[in-house]
Amino acid sequence: MKVRKAVIIAAGRGTRFLPFTKSVPKEMLPLVDKPVIQYAVEEAAACGMELVVMVTTPEKAALEKYFARDTELERALQQAGKNDLLEKIRCLPDLANICFVHQKEQLGLGDAVLAARAVVGKEPFAVILPDDLFEEREGVLRKMLNAFQKYQGSVIALRKVNKEEVERYGLVKVEEMTGRICRVTDLVEKPKPADAPSDLAIMGRYILTPGIFEELAATPRGTGGEVQLTDALKRLLSRQDLYGYEIQGEYYDSGTIPGWIEATLALALNHPELGQKLRDHLLHLLP
Ligand code: UTP
């Protein structure tokens, strides 16, 4: 079955960016010339998703406003002859067909995915956590979609992490398969380094079968008092195969201040107009 819908999860509080996130969603933080959320929507569109389901909260209305048409602003830019800027805002509502659903209470990532159930229905779907950015960009999701078509089972993105990092992620146990694809045989959310089943951590891209919704609905709150997607995946594993796709190349967690700065620098250094100037400036600043 074809994957047609991508669920972008953006209902978290973003406390690591307080005080900024007191009034602005962290997904509106710019990465050079556009906000984090736009990268996620563009990735979904580039991978052929026909519908983007964005999970947010009423407090994060700025996300919805960003993708809505603003005819008054368009008129003002047109009258001022600022056609390049006009183009930049006019394209936003057409990037993808987006619908918004609210997570009623911030009960964790698993609960946020469950909030999309009515819109997704009984078909496989992609999940994108906009904080997680990869050098491979949409290549990650595209290859995961190919793996889903080939193996007809849920596929989760994995990446090797250091021992000190394992407590921040869901970790998996795997069996080798071919190339960057492996079979997942166990999962554990935020283990102590000594209990980690491997050094492979779950990253923010998933292709899921609709069976995950039943499992999420039956999953009790786990680590941190939240409904953990990792726990629901472990339940799903008892009745369906689960595959991992190992990401290589650089990874940035723009949901943390250091990760956001690193992502900004990497993107700016590769920017055709800004890159060289920034490189010169950084060399000037470095001792
Ligand atoms: P994080 O663990 O980064 O949490 O969520 P957070 O709330 O966004 O940020 P901090 O930790 O307070 O700084 C991982 C993903 O799950 C979503 C977030 O939006 C992010 O995409 N999430 C988390 C929800 O949608 N709802 C929740 O209740 C929790």
Residues whose N, C-alpha, C, O or C-beta is under 5 A from the ligand:
A	BS01	UTP	I9 A10 A11 G12 R13 G14 T15 R16 F17 E105 Q106 L107 G108 L109 A112 L129 P130 G255
